[in-house]
């Protein structure tokens, strides 16, 4: 590669955000460079080798619906598929799988190696290249200037990363890899609002030294449900995970050595994820509990390494060895690698637009943990949107922004750029106002047409989607338009009132215990519907009344969001706003009135004053 090379888009970092960003940019047709420290660690699962879960599984389905990689690759590397909340409503079910770390990494590297328009290069990015305020490329560690129409930073935990373990302080982006200090200095020098966050990881155990026969085991689902809408079945062998628990002795050892902890020893300032606390946090915050559950999760089919989910820690190796051996089944356990905490820089995401572009540095996009999030799924979803928008910007096309009523991805990005973060952000179903419509089962119906229009969905996926959409349309028409008298419904075993009212098949499917099999004799075509079509028809029927109300709410939101606020509003000139509200509006620079209303502390009165100001300005113009 020459001393100066040119691309449409450069993506920095080969983690989950970087891989999805690079692939999305290349699918759009942009000449894309993925620059990462090591080609061998592209797609590495640096913490828990699992994908999906509650809220997170929705994100994976949405990534897949936009032709992203994570869902398809999880389906060829998942070794324990489970549908969480299976007994609850479809809106809160979460597909999850334990992943074979090696299979996933190899699948990701193979996928990117054969992606058209994508070049992979081992190396570091030491500085941003600027043309005024606009980012126009990066300077690589070997001195080469790499020019681009847009740059996507997906630095994970590498920005000034420091590992903490007992008395050890190791500058690192993750175990065994150097941190990124040059880019961090550039971002600070640009005056971006920065902060520190932390996350942690547990020890990695030698599964051959665990007494599995003494543990409760959790099996995979007998009928594993794939992540990807392109996957018909799961062919990877499925395994069981073990369950153990901490004991009073475990807690006593940790409590006696809290001074070794990065947080409780006062050596770490970054805030960690409240919903995924370290074992030290659990012992301190839940002092009344004598036990915490720990899942022992194998990291691969042919790998003896086991991930003990629930006991991330930063105490010394000696203390880790001691407390691990107080747990049932781990009395003789050996450790491959001890746990640690890692502290790293992030950019306040309120500095970004909804397209994930830095407001003060056009041409620069951020995705993943650099935006204050945690988790592979959150990173991958941001990476896809940042990569797509970087490619579209380089081509002179309009940005793509997903609304809160369209996708969990839209909820997450709006939360980040509007409210910012005080701790690492994780997706939950409770964050979505419209979760009855934003279900995992219908992510393709919601987003694949948008992906086709945006230019990032392959012809193969578009064909599969088109066939399913046509089948679903025909099925929906049948259940909507076919009507039954009370006598006909009762003859089918549906307990309706004899009130003379004719009810549609959709109405009858909403009754408890009624599914499509009830109607197959009279309507044999139903037997030919695919499982995916049957599932979505039944779910839509069950939620029908609620969906109608939620659709009306979403339309009201769109009307509010439709009022675009002009750029460069002088909030100091608007009467009726408090100084605090002026500062918040000036910092976030909301794109719409709806986004302004979601900024913490912006009252209905403030929105009224803002709306009046915008209307007066429009009349004056």
Protein Blocks (a to p, Z undefined) as FASTA:
>chain_A
ZZbdcdfbdcedjbfklmmmmmmmmmnopacddddfblklgoiafbbcdeedehjlmmmm
mmmmnopaklmmmmmmccbdcdehklmcfklgccdddddfklmmmmmmmmmmmgghiacd
edddfbdcdehjbccbdcdfkopacddfbdcddekjmnopacdehjbccddfbehiacdf
klmmmmmmnopacddddddddddddfklccfklpccddddfbdcdfblkbfbdfbdcddd
ddddddfklmmmmmmmmmmpmklnopafbdcdfklccfklmmmmmmmbcbdcdddddfbf
klcbdcdehiacfbdfklmmmmmmmpghilmcccfbdcdddddddddfklpcfkopafkl
ghiacehjknopacjklmmmmmmmmmmmmmmmmnopacddddfklomklmmmmmmmmnop
abdcdddfklpmklmmmcfklmmmmmmmmmmmnopacfklmmmmmmmmmmmmmmmmmmmm
pccdfklmmmnopacdfehpacdfklmmmpghiafklmmmmmmmlmmpcfklmmmmmmmm
mmmmmmmmmmmmmmmmmmmmmmccdehiafklpghiafklmmmmmmnopabfklmmmpgh
iafklmmmmmmmmmmmmmmZZ
